[in-house]
Amino acid sequence: MKLIGSLTSPFVRKVRVVLAEKKIEYDFEIDSPWTPETAVPSINPLGKIPVLVLDDATVLFDSRVIVEYIDSVAPNNKLMPESNRERAEVKRWGAVADGICDAAALVFLERKRPAAQQSADWISRQEDKIMRGLDYMAEQLGESTWCMGTHFTLADVGAGCALGYLAFRFPEIDWNQSHPNLARLHTKLLTRPSFAETVPRNA
């Protein structure tokens, strides 16, 4: 199979982490929809990454769809619980983490516009989402070892990728100090090869 994406996207990183946790080999094709020569829109009609192309040429997109598919086809190291209640809670963690990443990406893109065209109100609204999301994750994590308590799941993958993206793009957001439990989780995740080998970086 082939994964198409960038080295900076937290959504692509989420898929790379899951593939690593599942010990699945794949080809990684670097492509960003923000470059003029991108081929992403010809593969994903929404023009977004990540995109996973299966061996039979089936195309999957949206990181949530991709990671659930990977977890379902590889029985080792299950990351999504079977229980409906637990599955819903893992997906809730994923929704918050993805929401933080969406808001952060919007701020990053807005700040790349000419200063006269930037909207301070828009940036502030997205920053509020980020801060509320961090507060919520910290409250839900509490003193637990992992997001779901005692076992590593897709909830930790999503949360770790969101925290990693903030550390990469927004070092001025001091969540390590304001939420020490999230800092502990992030540090612990970086001891796993799947996270250590996928830290966001510019190409």
Residue, then its C-alpha position, 0 to 999 in steps of 0.5 A: m500500500k502507499l500513503i500520500g502526505s506531508l511530513t508536517s501534517p498531524f493527520v498524516r502523522k496519525v496514520r503513520v503512527v498507526l501503521a508503525e504500531k501495526k508493523i505494516e510496511y508501506d510506501f510513503e509518497i511526499d506530497s502537499p496539496w499546497t504546492p503547485e505541482t501537487a497530484v493530491p486533488s487527482i486522487n482525493p476529490l477533496g484535495k486533502i491529505p492523508v490518502l491511502v492507496l491500497d494494493d488493489a488501487t482502492v483509495l481511502f481518505d480522511s485520517r479517521v477512516i484510514v486508521e479505523y480501516i488499518d486497525s480492523v484489518a490487522p488483528n495485532n495491537k488493537l487500538m479501537p475497543e470493541s465495546n460500543r461505549e469505549r469506542a464512542e469515547v475513543k472517537r470523542w478523544g479523536a474528535v477533540a484532537d482533530g478539532i485542535c489540529d483543524a483550528a491550529a492549521l487554520v491559524f497557521l494558514e491565516r498568518k501566512r496571508p498578507a498582514a492587511q488581509q488577516s482577520a484577528d477575530w478569526i485567529s482569536r476564534q480558532e485559538d479559543k478552540i485550541m485552548r478549550g480543547l487542551d483544557y478538555m483533554a487535560e480534564q479527561l486525562g486526569e491522572s490516568t496513564w493513558c487517555m482511556g485509563t490503562h491501555f494505549t488506544l487511538a485516543d492516545v494517537g490522536a492526542g499525541c499528534a495534536l500535542g506534537y503539532l502544537a509543539f511544532r507550529f506553536p511553541e508559544i502556546d505553553w501547554n506543557q506548563s499549564h497542563p503538566n498531565l498532557a506534557r507527561l503523556h506527550t513525553k511518554l508517547l515519544t518513547r514509542p518508536s512510532f511517535a519518535e520516528t514521525v515527529p513533524r518536520n519540514a522537508 
